[in-house]
Amino acid sequence: MKRHIPNAITCANLFSGCIGIVFAFKGDLQTAAYFVILSGIFDFFDGMIARLLKVKSAIGKDLDSLADMVSFGFLPGIIMFQLLKVSDYTSEYLPYLGFFITIFSALRLAKFNNDDRQTEDFIGLNTPMNTLFICSLPFIASDYPQVIGSSILLISITAITSFLLVSEIKIFSLKFSNLSWAKNKIKFFFLILAAILIGVLQFTAIPFVLVIYIILSIIHFRITGKILTK
């Protein structure tokens, strides 16, 4: 029975992502974002539970990637598509470029499943963090509509995040195998800093959190001397 628990949590991630997609198609991007957050919570715990119960499996790994493709691949692509639709774009075809996020998320997940360098940390930006950033944009748009309404900015964000997803930048994972401070201090430090920023700036903090995440990862791996090897 216990071997099915992690997969059930992964399916909850998938189900939440599907509901988020429905809201995104309706144009209710903020509600869709809340379901992305719920998917992220399920995604955080499925692997942890699998390790605690010692029931990790190849099927669980594949199921996790398939669920992530929906929640953190297709869904952010729809959100960017919808944002571009209401931006100052001049071509009716321009919004479809938002689905490049979906394409590069698929490449990212396929790369992760077949790259033995990513057993503990990531090579390239992970899809949940990228999706959280994309989902913050509708909230930021409510305060700064002229900024997020810029099609040039949105296309730039699409291009930059797509590159980061498949880049060779080493990023530390936020999933915990244990709660030791010594082994996880960079994760604890980042989470505390992120919580403070989000508490003060709310969703506007997410872009800053993403930048800090990447910068801390670069610094962390330079200090620890973990060299990226192909």
Secondary structure by P-SEA (a helix, b strand, c coil): cccaaaaaaaaaaaaaaaaaaaaaaacaaaaaaaaaaaaaaaaacaaaaaaaaccccaaaaaaaaaaaaaaccaaaaaaaaaaaaaccccccccccccaaaaaaaaaaaaaaacccccccccccccaaaaaaaaaaaaaaaaacccccccaaaaaaaaaaaaaaacccbbbbbcccccccccccaaaaaaaaaaaaaaaaccccaaaaaaaaaaaaaaaaaaaacccccc
